[in-house]
Amino acid sequence: MEDLSILIIPACMGVLCSLYVAQKMRTNNNNCNIQTGENTTEKRIQEIMKAELDKTVIPTIEQFLKGCTVVYLEHSQNEDELTEIWLNAYRDGQKEGFHPIIIEVDNVILDSLNAGTGIQCEDTDKFIQWRERVLMQKPADGKLCLKKRFDNIYQFITESDEYDSSEDVDLKKQDVWQSKMVGLDEQGIINYQFHTCGGKLLLVKIPVDVPWKVFAYLPMGGWNACPMPEDHLAIAKYWQEKYGAVPAYVSSSIIQYWVQQPPAGNCMPVAEEHLAYCEDIVFQGDNLATLATLAATVAKANVWFFWWD
């Protein structure tokens, strides 16, 4: 007679394996269903946002930019191609009397453009009146504007520490600034092309005689640490005259400048101006966490990148 244990054990193992496989399949199916559900929900949200973009935001931007030529760019174009497209338009604009700006449109760009003026983008007549008033006024001193913003940051960083009455306070503040903000990293980042975030791209030809006036057409700012639109305009005028830098790209939270020839010599003063203009690129930046790194980047970059949280 055969030993029953020899027969029973394989049979039990077969049943257990079958149960395990069945349970594993149910678990995998449940995971797939959850993942599929998440993907479906995310895809649906993206579809709704895209529909809203096409139905509401794009037509409003077109009306908002009345008087400008708007060209829709292919979404498949890479950043090298996009930079070349802008450069060609920039050269054409110098002969034909316009300045090109790449606008990346997303679902919050209208909010970014509304904040600084207090005028809704849909109210075209009021916005045109604001634009004409800004263009008639003499711009503020962009250099002074940056100095005031820098002094505020310097004060915030250096006065967060307490100092003994016997110490040379000014010297101590310089030490604090050097250790907390300047740093030692001098490698920098080579930045020679525009960066995009996946939104719909427009090439807008703005009818201005000098590039810095585009901020009268695109009044970004006035929220969080982002400068007011009039300050953007004043700073753009100063940077164009001093460095040859011109605005080239605007989104809901990013501005990028093009500079044909990076500044020569010591770029720390330029880095301090960048910090003053957009403190988030240092305080919240992954790669430009010190002024030394920022200065080294400025020394070899054709693109100045600014992002506000």
Stockholm file with secondary structure:
# STOCKHOLM 1.0

chainA/1-309         MEDLSILIIPACMGVLCSLYVAQKMRTNNNNCNIQTGENTTEKRIQEIMKAELDKTVIPTIEQFLKGCTVVYLEHSQNEDELTEIWLNAYRDGQKEGFHPIIIEVDNVILDSLNAGTGIQCEDTDKFIQWRERVLMQKPADGKLCLKKRFDNIYQFITESDEYDSSEDVDLKKQDVWQSKMVGLDEQGIINYQFHTCGGKLLLVKIPVDVPWKVFAYLPMGGWNACPMPEDHLAIAKYWQEKYGAVPAYVSSSIIQYWVQQPPAGNCMPVAEEHLAYCEDIVFQGDNLATLATLAATVAKANVWFFWWD
#=GR chainA/1-309 SS CCCHHHHHHHHHHHHHHHHHHHHHHHHHHHHHHHHHHHHHHHHHHHHHHHHHIIIIIHHHHHHHTTTSEEEECCTTCCHHHHHHHHHHHHHHHHHHTCEEEEEEECTTHHHHHHHTTTCCTTCHHHHHHHHHHHHHSCCCCHHHHHHHHHHHHHHHHHTTSCCCTTSCHHHHHHHHHIIIIICSCCCCCCCCSCCCCSSEEEEEEECCSSGGGGGGTSCCCCSTTSCCHHHHHHHHHHHHHHHCEEEEEECSSEEEEEESSCCCSCCHHHHHHHHHHCTHHHHSCSSCCSHHHHHHHHTTCSEEEEECC
#=GC SS_cons         CCCHHHHHHHHHHHHHHHHHHHHHHHHHHHHHHHHHHHHHHHHHHHHHHHHHIIIIIHHHHHHHTTTSEEEECCTTCCHHHHHHHHHHHHHHHHHHTCEEEEEEECTTHHHHHHHTTTCCTTCHHHHHHHHHHHHHSCCCCHHHHHHHHHHHHHHHHHTTSCCCTTSCHHHHHHHHHIIIIICSCCCCCCCCSCCCCSSEEEEEEECCSSGGGGGGTSCCCCSTTSCCHHHHHHHHHHHHHHHCEEEEEECSSEEEEEESSCCCSCCHHHHHHHHHHCTHHHHSCSSCCSHHHHHHHHTTCSEEEEECC
//
